[in-house]
Amino acid sequence: MYFLLVKHIRSYFLFMKYLKYLLKILAFQKEKNEILHWVSIGRTTYQEISKIIGIKKCNIKFHMKYNE
């Protein structure tokens, strides 16, 4: 009985870790899409976009550099 409980707890924590990872990926994609949106409507400087979105310029540079 104890073994089954430990097994279920371990499965729960693995699931939560995976869910946390997926949420980070979704947040990353949302940020990237928002940057690309502002670039597409003519906002071209990193400083301008960083003020609008509220993130650091280095994050914008990263997304623009690795845009696929």
N, C-alpha and C positions, 0 to 999 in steps of 0.2 A: 504494500500500500504506500509506504513512504517513497519507494522508488518511482512509482507512477506520479506522485505529487512533484517530486524533484524534476522528473522528465517534463511535466507540463509547465512548470515554472521556467525551466530552461528554454522551452519552446516559446513561451510568452516573451521572454527577454530577447531572444533572437528576432522574433517578429517585430518588437518595438524598435530594435536597432535598425532593421531593414526599413521600417516605416519612416524613421528619422532620416535615413539616407535618401529615400524617395522624396521627402519633403524638401530637403536641401536642393535636390536636382530641380524640382519644380520652381523653387524660389530663384534659382540661378537662371533658368530659362525665362522666367517672367522678367527679371532684370535685363537680360539680354534683349528680349523683344521690345522692352520699353526704350532702351537705348537706340535700337535700330529704327524704331518709330520716329523718334526725335530727329535722327539723322536724315530720314527719308523726307521729312517736311522742311528741311533746310537748316536745322540747328547743327552747325559743324564744329564748333569749338568744344573741347573737353570741359572747359570751365563752365560754359553756358549750360551744357547738358547736366553736369554735376550739380549745379544750383537748382535746376528744375526737378531732377529726380531725388536729390538729397543723398548722393553717394560720392565717394572719393573719385578724383580724376584717374587714379591708377586703375580702378575697376573698369572705368569706361575704356581706357587704353587697352586693357586686357581683352575685353569683349570685342573691340574693334580689330585687334590684332588676330584673334583666333576665331573670327566670324567665318562660319562655313555655310 
